[in-house]
Amino acid sequence: MVVGEVVTFATFASGTMATAGGVPRPSFADPGVLRAVVLSGVYLAMVGLIGVR
């Protein structure tokens, strides 16, 4: 689960940095953003666990 969380937070950070200056950037303070990033990591963990079975 830790690897999925690291991947999603790194992807969010790189995506935020890659957007142009005129494009609105999401932040963790925006409603629902932190929950979406955390649950994306949980999703990756669940897919990995299903694949092990």
All heavy atoms as TSV, in Angstrom:
chain	resi	resn	atom	element	x	y	z
A	1	MET	N	N	0.823	-1.192	0.000
A	1	MET	CA	C	0.000	0.000	0.000
A	1	MET	C	C	0.869	1.258	0.000
A	1	MET	O	O	0.473	2.262	-0.552
A	1	MET	CB	C	-0.925	-0.004	1.206
A	1	MET	CG	C	-1.839	1.181	1.243
A	1	MET	SD	S	-3.252	0.841	2.254
A	1	MET	CE	C	-3.903	2.449	2.418
A	2	VAL	N	N	2.020	1.156	0.611
A	2	VAL	CA	C	2.903	2.313	0.697
A	2	VAL	C	C	3.395	2.714	-0.688
A	2	VAL	O	O	3.453	3.907	-1.006
A	2	VAL	CB	C	4.088	2.012	1.636
A	2	VAL	CG1	C	5.084	3.144	1.644
A	2	VAL	CG2	C	3.590	1.751	3.044
A	3	VAL	N	N	3.716	1.744	-1.516
A	3	VAL	CA	C	4.215	2.050	-2.856
A	3	VAL	C	C	3.149	2.756	-3.679
A	3	VAL	O	O	3.429	3.730	-4.387
A	3	VAL	CB	C	4.685	0.759	-3.567
A	3	VAL	CG1	C	5.071	1.040	-4.998
A	3	VAL	CG2	C	5.829	0.132	-2.814
A	4	GLY	N	N	1.901	2.322	-3.577
A	4	GLY	CA	C	0.805	2.971	-4.301
A	4	GLY	C	C	0.610	4.409	-3.874
A	4	GLY	O	O	0.370	5.293	-4.705
A	5	GLU	N	N	0.729	4.664	-2.574
A	5	GLU	CA	C	0.584	6.032	-2.076
A	5	GLU	C	C	1.731	6.917	-2.563
A	5	GLU	O	O	1.508	8.057	-2.975
A	5	GLU	CB	C	0.525	6.043	-0.543
A	5	GLU	CG	C	-0.699	5.395	0.030
A	5	GLU	CD	C	-1.995	6.073	-0.357
A	5	GLU	OE1	O	-2.012	7.303	-0.601
A	5	GLU	OE2	O	-3.009	5.364	-0.431
A	6	VAL	N	N	2.934	6.390	-2.537
A	6	VAL	CA	C	4.090	7.156	-3.004
A	6	VAL	C	C	3.939	7.487	-4.487
A	6	VAL	O	O	4.198	8.616	-4.917
A	6	VAL	CB	C	5.402	6.381	-2.737
A	6	VAL	CG1	C	6.579	7.033	-3.426
A	6	VAL	CG2	C	5.651	6.271	-1.249
A	7	VAL	N	N	3.491	6.509	-5.256
A	7	VAL	CA	C	3.307	6.718	-6.695
A	7	VAL	C	C	2.245	7.776	-6.958
A	7	VAL	O	O	2.439	8.672	-7.794
A	7	VAL	CB	C	2.955	5.386	-7.395
A	7	VAL	CG1	C	2.457	5.616	-8.810
A	7	VAL	CG2	C	4.146	4.469	-7.400
A	8	THR	N	N	1.120	7.714	-6.261
A	8	THR	CA	C	0.059	8.694	-6.523
A	8	THR	C	C	0.454	10.096	-6.087
A	8	THR	O	O	0.161	11.069	-6.783
A	8	THR	CB	C	-1.263	8.278	-5.851
A	8	THR	OG1	O	-1.053	8.090	-4.459
A	8	THR	CG2	C	-1.811	7.029	-6.461
A	9	PHE	N	N	1.145	10.222	-4.942
A	9	PHE	CA	C	1.578	11.548	-4.514
A	9	PHE	C	C	2.645	12.103	-5.461
A	9	PHE	O	O	2.633	13.286	-5.784
A	9	PHE	CB	C	2.097	11.513	-3.073
A	9	PHE	CG	C	1.005	11.613	-2.053
A	9	PHE	CD1	C	0.498	10.485	-1.443
A	9	PHE	CD2	C	0.469	12.841	-1.706
A	9	PHE	CE1	C	-0.516	10.561	-0.509
A	9	PHE	CE2	C	-0.552	12.946	-0.772
A	9	PHE	CZ	C	-1.038	11.798	-0.167
A	10	ALA	N	N	3.548	11.251	-5.928
A	10	ALA	CA	C	4.569	11.706	-6.877
A	10	ALA	C	C	3.938	12.105	-8.210
A	10	ALA	O	O	4.335	13.113	-8.816
A	10	ALA	CB	C	5.604	10.615	-7.094
A	11	THR	N	N	2.962	11.342	-8.658
A	11	THR	CA	C	2.280	11.670	-9.904
A	11	THR	C	C	1.504	12.969	-9.780
A	11	THR	O	O	1.506	13.806	-10.693
A	11	THR	CB	C	1.329	10.530	-10.301
A	11	THR	OG1	O	2.078	9.327	-10.381
A	11	THR	CG2	C	0.657	10.805	-11.628
A	12	PHE	N	N	0.842	13.170	-8.646
A	12	PHE	CA	C	0.120	14.425	-8.429
A	12	PHE	C	C	1.082	15.610	-8.420
A	12	PHE	O	O	0.822	16.636	-9.049
A	12	PHE	CB	C	-0.655	14.376	-7.116
A	12	PHE	CG	C	-1.386	15.647	-6.797
A	12	PHE	CD1	C	-2.593	15.918	-7.409
A	12	PHE	CD2	C	-0.858	16.568	-5.916
A	12	PHE	CE1	C	-3.273	17.108	-7.130
A	12	PHE	CE2	C	-1.513	17.743	-5.640
A	12	PHE	CZ	C	-2.730	18.020	-6.246
A	13	ALA	N	N	2.208	15.455	-7.738
A	13	ALA	CA	C	3.181	16.548	-7.664
A	13	ALA	C	C	3.771	16.865	-9.033
A	13	ALA	O	O	3.889	18.036	-9.409
A	13	ALA	CB	C	4.288	16.189	-6.680
A	14	SER	N	N	4.126	15.828	-9.788
A	14	SER	CA	C	4.702	16.078	-11.109
A	14	SER	C	C	3.667	16.652	-12.065
A	14	SER	O	O	3.986	17.504	-12.887
A	14	SER	CB	C	5.313	14.803	-11.676
A	14	SER	OG	O	4.314	13.833	-11.893
A	15	GLY	N	N	2.435	16.213	-11.966
A	15	GLY	CA	C	1.378	16.773	-12.807
A	15	GLY	C	C	1.090	18.225	-12.475
A	15	GLY	O	O	0.831	19.041	-13.363
A	16	THR	N	N	1.158	18.561	-11.203
A	16	THR	CA	C	0.942	19.949	-10.792
A	16	THR	C	C	2.065	20.844	-11.296
A	16	THR	O	O	1.826	21.951	-11.759
A	16	THR	CB	C	0.851	20.028	-9.261
A	16	THR	OG1	O	-0.214	19.192	-8.816
A	16	THR	CG2	C	0.572	21.438	-8.799
A	17	MET	N	N	3.294	20.343	-11.227
A	17	MET	CA	C	4.433	21.143	-11.695
A	17	MET	C	C	4.470	21.258	-13.215
A	17	MET	O	O	5.000	22.222	-13.752
A	17	MET	CB	C	5.742	20.540	-11.192
A	17	MET	CG	C	5.934	20.699	-9.708
A	17	MET	SD	S	7.550	20.171	-9.137
A	17	MET	CE	C	7.442	18.406	-9.368
A	18	ALA	N	N	3.897	20.284	-13.920
A	18	ALA	CA	C	3.968	20.276	-15.379
A	18	ALA	C	C	2.938	21.187	-16.029
A	18	ALA	O	O	3.084	21.514	-17.207
A	18	ALA	CB	C	3.777	18.853	-15.899
A	19	THR	N	N	1.924	21.613	-15.298
A	19	THR	CA	C	0.904	22.469	-15.901
A	19	THR	C	C	1.449	23.873	-16.121
A	19	THR	O	O	2.304	24.358	-15.377
A	19	THR	CB	C	-0.357	22.535	-15.019
A	19	THR	OG1	O	0.004	22.976	-13.715
A	19	THR	CG2	C	-1.034	21.198	-14.931
A	20	ALA	N	N	0.944	24.506	-17.142
A	20	ALA	CA	C	1.392	25.859	-17.492
A	20	ALA	C	C	0.913	26.866	-16.447
A	20	ALA	O	O	0.012	26.594	-15.661
A	20	ALA	CB	C	0.858	26.226	-18.867
A	21	GLY	N	N	1.493	28.038	-16.481
A	21	GLY	CA	C	1.184	29.070	-15.499
A	21	GLY	C	C	-0.250	29.573	-15.549
A	21	GLY	O	O	-0.809	29.942	-14.538
A	22	GLY	N	N	-0.873	29.585	-16.717
A	22	GLY	CA	C	-2.224	30.113	-16.835
A	22	GLY	C	C	-3.319	29.112	-16.504
A	22	GLY	O	O	-4.489	29.469	-16.416
A	23	VAL	N	N	-2.935	27.862	-16.282
A	23	VAL	CA	C	-3.903	26.810	-15.994
A	23	VAL	C	C	-4.106	26.721	-14.486
A	23	VAL	O	O	-3.140	26.730	-13.729
A	23	VAL	CB	C	-3.389	25.454	-16.540
A	23	VAL	CG1	C	-4.332	24.331	-16.199
A	23	VAL	CG2	C	-3.158	25.539	-18.026
A	24	PRO	N	N	-5.354	26.654	-14.027
A	24	PRO	CA	C	-5.567	26.500	-12.580
A	24	PRO	C	C	-4.969	25.191	-12.068
A	24	PRO	O	O	-5.135	24.139	-12.670
A	24	PRO	CB	C	-7.084	26.477	-12.431
A	24	PRO	CG	C	-7.646	26.937	-13.715
A	24	PRO	CD	C	-6.608	26.738	-14.763
A	25	ARG	N	N	-4.249	25.270	-10.978
A	25	ARG	CA	C	-3.590	24.097	-10.400
A	25	ARG	C	C	-4.339	23.645	-9.153
A	25	ARG	O	O	-4.665	24.450	-8.289
A	25	ARG	CB	C	-2.160	24.429	-10.012
A	25	ARG	CG	C	-1.291	24.771	-11.183
A	25	ARG	CD	C	0.112	25.054	-10.732
A	25	ARG	NE	N	0.937	25.378	-11.896
A	25	ARG	CZ	C	2.216	25.572	-11.831
A	25	ARG	NH1	N	2.834	25.497	-10.680
A	25	ARG	NH2	N	2.894	25.853	-12.914
A	26	PRO	N	N	-4.585	22.360	-9.041
A	26	PRO	CA	C	-5.218	21.869	-7.810
A	26	PRO	C	C	-4.207	21.827	-6.672
A	26	PRO	O	O	-3.008	21.714	-6.895
A	26	PRO	CB	C	-5.666	20.457	-8.180
A	26	PRO	CG	C	-4.723	20.034	-9.242
A	26	PRO	CD	C	-4.370	21.279	-9.998
A	27	SER	N	N	-4.707	21.924	-5.470
A	27	SER	CA	C	-3.852	21.761	-4.296
A	27	SER	C	C	-4.574	20.849	-3.312
A	27	SER	O	O	-5.769	20.579	-3.451
A	27	SER	CB	C	-3.558	23.114	-3.645
A	27	SER	OG	O	-4.711	23.618	-3.020
A	28	PHE	N	N	-3.853	20.385	-2.320
A	28	PHE	CA	C	-4.467	19.505	-1.338
A	28	PHE	C	C	-5.509	20.224	-0.499
A	28	PHE	O	O	-6.331	19.590	0.151
A	28	PHE	CB	C	-3.398	18.880	-0.445
A	28	PHE	CG	C	-2.533	17.891	-1.166
A	28	PHE	CD1	C	-1.162	18.036	-1.189
A	28	PHE	CD2	C	-3.085	16.815	-1.823
A	28	PHE	CE1	C	-0.359	17.121	-1.841
A	28	PHE	CE2	C	-2.301	15.893	-2.492
A	28	PHE	CZ	C	-0.934	16.051	-2.501
A	29	ALA	N	N	-5.485	21.547	-0.490
A	29	ALA	CA	C	-6.474	22.313	0.264
A	29	ALA	C	C	-7.823	22.357	-0.453
A	29	ALA	O	O	-8.845	22.652	0.173
A	29	ALA	CB	C	-5.961	23.731	0.501
A	30	ASP	N	N	-7.841	22.092	-1.752
A	30	ASP	CA	C	-9.106	22.080	-2.492
A	30	ASP	C	C	-9.951	20.886	-2.040
A	30	ASP	O	O	-9.423	19.831	-1.702
A	30	ASP	CB	C	-8.841	21.981	-3.994
A	30	ASP	CG	C	-8.168	23.212	-4.557
A	30	ASP	OD1	O	-8.284	24.280	-3.927
A	30	ASP	OD2	O	-7.519	23.107	-5.611
A	31	PRO	N	N	-11.281	21.063	-2.036
A	31	PRO	CA	C	-12.133	19.976	-1.566
A	31	PRO	C	C	-12.035	18.729	-2.442
A	31	PRO	O	O	-12.137	18.799	-3.658
A	31	PRO	CB	C	-13.542	20.555	-1.617
A	31	PRO	CG	C	-13.451	21.914	-2.172
A	31	PRO	CD	C	-12.021	22.239	-2.426
A	32	GLY	N	N	-11.800	17.596	-1.814
A	32	GLY	CA	C	-11.804	16.320	-2.505
A	32	GLY	C	C	-10.485	15.901	-3.122
A	32	GLY	O	O	-10.348	14.748	-3.530
A	33	VAL	N	N	-9.508	16.789	-3.199
A	33	VAL	CA	C	-8.252	16.455	-3.872
A	33	VAL	C	C	-7.439	15.460	-3.049
A	33	VAL	O	O	-6.985	14.438	-3.565
A	33	VAL	CB	C	-7.424	17.725	-4.172
A	33	VAL	CG1	C	-6.052	17.373	-4.694
A	33	VAL	CG2	C	-8.160	18.607	-5.158
A	34	LEU	N	N	-7.272	15.722	-1.777
A	34	LEU	CA	C	-6.494	14.818	-0.929
A	34	LEU	C	C	-7.145	13.438	-0.863
A	34	LEU	O	O	-6.464	12.417	-0.954
A	34	LEU	CB	C	-6.343	15.401	0.470
A	34	LEU	CG	C	-5.499	14.587	1.446
A	34	LEU	CD1	C	-4.084	14.423	0.912
A	34	LEU	CD2	C	-5.493	15.224	2.805
A	35	ARG	N	N	-8.464	13.418	-0.747
A	35	ARG	CA	C	-9.179	12.142	-0.700
A	35	ARG	C	C	-8.990	11.368	-2.001
A	35	ARG	O	O	-8.770	10.151	-1.987
A	35	ARG	CB	C	-10.660	12.375	-0.438
A	35	ARG	CG	C	-11.461	11.090	-0.382
A	35	ARG	CD	C	-12.908	11.339	-0.105
A	35	ARG	NE	N	-13.473	12.140	-1.193
A	35	ARG	CZ	C	-14.658	12.717	-1.132
A	35	ARG	NH1	N	-15.390	12.615	-0.067
A	35	ARG	NH2	N	-15.115	13.413	-2.164
A	36	ALA	N	N	-9.030	12.049	-3.132
A	36	ALA	CA	C	-8.855	11.383	-4.424
A	36	ALA	C	C	-7.453	10.805	-4.565
A	36	ALA	O	O	-7.277	9.689	-5.058
A	36	ALA	CB	C	-9.144	12.358	-5.561
A	37	VAL	N	N	-6.455	11.534	-4.112
A	37	VAL	CA	C	-5.079	11.051	-4.221
A	37	VAL	C	C	-4.861	9.853	-3.300
A	37	VAL	O	O	-4.280	8.841	-3.701
A	37	VAL	CB	C	-4.078	12.192	-3.921
A	37	VAL	CG1	C	-2.655	11.665	-3.834
A	37	VAL	CG2	C	-4.171	13.275	-4.968
A	38	VAL	N	N	-5.350	9.939	-2.069
A	38	VAL	CA	C	-5.181	8.832	-1.118
A	38	VAL	C	C	-5.914	7.586	-1.605
A	38	VAL	O	O	-5.375	6.474	-1.578
A	38	VAL	CB	C	-5.656	9.250	0.285
A	38	VAL	CG1	C	-5.738	8.048	1.214
A	38	VAL	CG2	C	-4.720	10.293	0.872
A	39	LEU	N	N	-7.136	7.751	-2.069
A	39	LEU	CA	C	-7.904	6.588	-2.522
A	39	LEU	C	C	-7.364	6.015	-3.829
A	39	LEU	O	O	-7.569	4.832	-4.106
A	39	LEU	CB	C	-9.380	6.944	-2.650
A	39	LEU	CG	C	-10.088	7.167	-1.306
A	39	LEU	CD1	C	-11.550	7.535	-1.519
A	39	LEU	CD2	C	-9.974	5.957	-0.415
A	40	SER	N	N	-6.651	6.804	-4.616
A	40	SER	CA	C	-5.986	6.260	-5.797
A	40	SER	C	C	-4.878	5.297	-5.386
A	40	SER	O	O	-4.683	4.248	-6.009
A	40	SER	CB	C	-5.396	7.381	-6.650
A	40	SER	OG	O	-6.416	8.183	-7.174
A	41	GLY	N	N	-4.168	5.634	-4.315
A	41	GLY	CA	C	-3.155	4.727	-3.790
A	41	GLY	C	C	-3.762	3.454	-3.232
A	41	GLY	O	O	-3.221	2.356	-3.403
A	42	VAL	N	N	-4.913	3.577	-2.582
A	42	VAL	CA	C	-5.613	2.403	-2.065
A	42	VAL	C	C	-6.078	1.523	-3.221
A	42	VAL	O	O	-5.991	0.291	-3.159
A	42	VAL	CB	C	-6.798	2.828	-1.179
A	42	VAL	CG1	C	-7.656	1.636	-0.794
A	42	VAL	CG2	C	-6.302	3.542	0.061
A	43	TYR	N	N	-6.542	2.151	-4.285
A	43	TYR	CA	C	-6.959	1.407	-5.478
A	43	TYR	C	C	-5.800	0.590	-6.045
A	43	TYR	O	O	-5.959	-0.587	-6.370
A	43	TYR	CB	C	-7.503	2.378	-6.522
A	43	TYR	CG	C	-7.665	1.775	-7.891
A	43	TYR	CD1	C	-8.719	0.913	-8.161
A	43	TYR	CD2	C	-6.765	2.057	-8.910
A	43	TYR	CE1	C	-8.866	0.346	-9.415
A	43	TYR	CE2	C	-6.901	1.503	-10.161
A	43	TYR	CZ	C	-7.962	0.646	-10.410
A	43	TYR	OH	O	-8.099	0.085	-11.646
A	44	LEU	N	N	-4.624	1.204	-6.141
A	44	LEU	CA	C	-3.459	0.478	-6.654
A	44	LEU	C	C	-3.102	-0.695	-5.741
A	44	LEU	O	O	-2.723	-1.771	-6.216
A	44	LEU	CB	C	-2.266	1.422	-6.787
A	44	LEU	CG	C	-2.330	2.426	-7.927
A	44	LEU	CD1	C	-1.146	3.384	-7.839
A	44	LEU	CD2	C	-2.349	1.730	-9.260
A	45	ALA	N	N	-3.236	-0.504	-4.435
A	45	ALA	CA	C	-2.947	-1.595	-3.504
A	45	ALA	C	C	-3.942	-2.733	-3.677
A	45	ALA	O	O	-3.562	-3.912	-3.659
A	45	ALA	CB	C	-2.990	-1.071	-2.067
A	46	MET	N	N	-5.203	-2.409	-3.850
A	46	MET	CA	C	-6.226	-3.447	-4.024
A	46	MET	C	C	-6.026	-4.219	-5.334
A	46	MET	O	O	-6.179	-5.438	-5.365
A	46	MET	CB	C	-7.628	-2.832	-3.996
A	46	MET	CG	C	-8.029	-2.334	-2.664
A	46	MET	SD	S	-8.053	-3.712	-1.534
A	46	MET	CE	C	-8.073	-2.886	0.003
A	47	VAL	N	N	-5.685	-3.528	-6.388
A	47	VAL	CA	C	-5.427	-4.203	-7.658
A	47	VAL	C	C	-4.228	-5.140	-7.527
A	47	VAL	O	O	-4.236	-6.260	-8.019
A	47	VAL	CB	C	-5.198	-3.180	-8.790
A	47	VAL	CG1	C	-4.660	-3.830	-10.035
A	47	VAL	CG2	C	-6.493	-2.448	-9.094
A	48	GLY	N	N	-3.208	-4.693	-6.803
A	48	GLY	CA	C	-2.048	-5.540	-6.563
A	48	GLY	C	C	-2.388	-6.771	-5.741
A	48	GLY	O	O	-1.917	-7.875	-6.019
A	49	LEU	N	N	-3.228	-6.602	-4.732
A	49	LEU	CA	C	-3.621	-7.737	-3.910
A	49	LEU	C	C	-4.484	-8.734	-4.679
A	49	LEU	O	O	-4.351	-9.941	-4.498
A	49	LEU	CB	C	-4.363	-7.263	-2.662
A	49	LEU	CG	C	-3.513	-6.562	-1.606
A	49	LEU	CD1	C	-4.390	-6.006	-0.505
A	49	LEU	CD2	C	-2.478	-7.529	-1.055
A	50	ILE	N	N	-5.337	-8.230	-5.528
A	50	ILE	CA	C	-6.162	-9.120	-6.354
A	50	ILE	C	C	-5.273	-9.879	-7.342
A	50	ILE	O	O	-5.483	-11.051	-7.608
A	50	ILE	CB	C	-7.251	-8.333	-7.086
A	50	ILE	CG1	C	-8.282	-7.838	-6.077
A	50	ILE	CG2	C	-7.917	-9.168	-8.155
A	50	ILE	CD1	C	-9.286	-6.850	-6.633
A	51	GLY	N	N	-4.240	-9.208	-7.859
A	51	GLY	CA	C	-3.340	-9.851	-8.805
A	51	GLY	C	C	-2.489	-10.930	-8.179
A	51	GLY	O	O	-2.085	-11.876	-8.845
A	52	VAL	N	N	-2.216	-10.827	-6.880
A	52	VAL	CA	C	-1.414	-11.834	-6.190
A	52	VAL	C	C	-2.196	-13.113	-6.040
A	52	VAL	O	O	-1.660	-14.212	-6.094
A	52	VAL	CB	C	-0.960	-11.299	-4.807
A	52	VAL	CG1	C	-0.355	-12.399	-3.959
A	52	VAL	CG2	C	0.029	-10.170	-4.983
A	53	ARG	N	N	-3.472	-12.986	-5.872
A	53	ARG	CA	C	-4.333	-14.144	-5.656
A	53	ARG	C	C	-4.403	-14.956	-6.863
A	53	ARG	O	O	-4.253	-15.804	-7.430
A	53	ARG	CB	C	-5.717	-13.662	-5.273
A	53	ARG	CG	C	-6.626	-14.800	-4.957
A	53	ARG	CD	C	-7.936	-14.289	-4.489
A	53	ARG	NE	N	-8.755	-15.467	-4.261
A	53	ARG	CZ	C	-10.032	-15.459	-4.223
A	53	ARG	NH1	N	-10.676	-14.333	-4.324
A	53	ARG	NH2	N	-10.711	-16.530	-4.020
